[in-house]
Amino acid sequence: MEKTRSLADDYASLNSRSPREEVLRIFAAIHDATLDIEVKKTLAQSILDDLRADKSISRLLEDEAHLAIRAVKDLGYAPEVATVLATPPNLRCLLNLSPKFEKEPENPALRCIANTILLNESARTTLIGNDVGGGTACVDLLQNSTSAEYIFLASRILFLCTVSIYSSASFIKWLVECKRQNVDGSRTAVDIIAMKMDELVSSLVAGNDVKTPMTDLLKLTFNLCVHYPKLVHCEAQSPDVKVAGSDQKVMGDHWSPQLDSLLPPLLRAFHNIPLRSRDPHNALVPPLSHVIHALITIPISPTARHMWFGSQPSSSVPHSSPSESASSSSPASPTHETQPRVPVKGPKPKPLERALSALSARRPYSRSSPSRSSTPTAPDTAARAYELLDITLSHFMPDEVEPDIEDVRSSRCKSEDDFTLDDVSPLGILLTRICLADEDAKLRLRSWFVPANIDRTTPLEQQPTLLGRCLRLLKSYTQLNSVIGEMLFAMFDSNPETLIRYVGYGNVAGLLFHKGITDAPMGSSTSGGPITTPAGLPINPITGTIEREREPDNMTEEEKEQEAEKLFSLLDRMEKTGAIQPSQNPIRKAIEQGKIQ
């Protein structure tokens, strides 16, 4: 304790005429020493006082500002010191100092602000208040910056300042509604965000490491998409949506045209962000995962259909060879023609061209340099989402692997930056929204999941296909199985009989039970789905496989016992997963009634 007290006393004894070696020694000691919290707080405040003071009374010389602010940054990692830095004068001082470091690769003043508002929530409202003006400064910084460092810091600060709809409501509305100079489109911060998103995607495609600024920009985008529609009057996106107050509005059910300019760059990012090179099979990592989070907040309206799906007709069922799909036996999975085009750097279009082309990718996003008269076609978001789900699940559940085995839950997922299969849920939600919003996209997805020539000679749930993996997931992973279930239910018209006809009642009994459907509905005239294969063979409605003629019973007693054990194990598993209640288990009933010893 004596050492830390003497360090604070040493700094207090400095003046502008002190030997500069002593100043350097003290700053080095601040960086290296383990200091008492009260000493840290005192030192942080003293250094900031000197940084804002007149040169005649400051202990520091002008060229020592960079050492001083880095010392404050190191001290500020303690939450107690962040409380000291969170006052209006201190935040204003840090903000005013930030231009001194604009030519350096890292801006310690802005990083100090970002860390302060991360550790101290009240500092967020203080920073964006009129007394400090940090919100305006950060939007200006985002608009005028080209370096990854400054885009990251501006995005991080704005993201943190928009986390809470309650404390930041007026600031969120200001970001979306306030007109700005030298900004295209609606001339708000929303258009600045859209512009920076496109710039960062181009940079990612060029191989530059800008994942961190892109991730924080997407987090800011998500906050605006979630919160702003709750703060203003917005029309419901579906007749089924009930009128609700701001607290009851469900994400994606309400939308404001003020946010429309965010959709085109988000879709361009979704289609063009490269999968990470060290493991392209796990696609659902930042920043792509945050693109998906933002997209699920945006309704798929009829007027924006061409942005989401291009000109895909309802009868478009692309075919590919098995080598073109992660699922080796998915003969109708999307071809590369429906997938995102590789961006190539080219001339930036004028504002009018951007407005006319809407989502149609800017020239940097075309595979080759098109003529000015060409009309770019937006790629199919349903195909891209299908592909991402396919390659992700085939990576973590190769071949016929069950999702519950140790290799999947521990080895594979733990080695992927703590990734778990539940992290696939947002992509499943996006696919569900696509199915519910667009009939043509739903039919395409259905034809890819369950192609007409699907192999029905073996159990569907055991196949190394995307459908097989999804059916296996219905029995596992509490969060993901619910999402996958909703996706499949929506894909098959939200009709239980249609779902059963395609995949078999046994595969979705648990899903239907949790929806309150306890009996297998059969024979409805309103349902669709195949009852025979293209070759005319009948499909078993329980298993989803070919119904074979019953062969004479020539099994041995031992074989019969083995089959009975398999049936008992299956029913026991269905009971444990909630697919059936104990009272519905016929084996248990027979035992209780004494029919089986």
Secondary structure, 3 states (H helix, E strand, C coil): CHHHHHHHHHHHCCCCCCCHHHHHHHHHHHHHCCCCHHHHHHHHHHHHHHHHCCCCCCCCCHHHHHHHHHHHHHHCCCHHHHHHHCCHHHHHHHHHHHHHHCCCCCCHHHHHHHHHHHHCCHHHHHHHCCCCCHHHHHHHHHHHCCCHHHHHHHHHHHHHHCCCCCCCHHHHHHHHHCCCCCCCCCCCHHHHHHHHHHHHHHHHHCCCCCHHHHHHHHHHHHHHHHHHHHHCCCCECCCCCCCCCCCCCCCCCECCHHHHHHHHHHHHHHHHCCCCCCCCCCCCCCCHHHHHHHHCCCCCCHHHHHHHHCCCCCCCCCCCCHHHCCCCCCCCCCCHHHCCCCCCCCCCCCHHHHHHHCCCCCHHHCCCCCCCCCCCCCCCHHHHHHHHHHHHHHHHCCCCCCCCCHHHHHHHHHCCCCCCHHHHHHHHHHHHHHHHHCHHHHHHHHHHHCCCCCCCCCCHHHCCCHHHHHHHHCCCCHHHHHHHHHHHHHHCCCCHHHHHHHHCHHHHHHHHHHCCCCCCCCCCCCCCCCCECCCCCEECCCCCCECCCCCCCCCCHHHHHHHHHHHHHHHHHHHHCCCCCHHHCHHHHHHHCCCCC
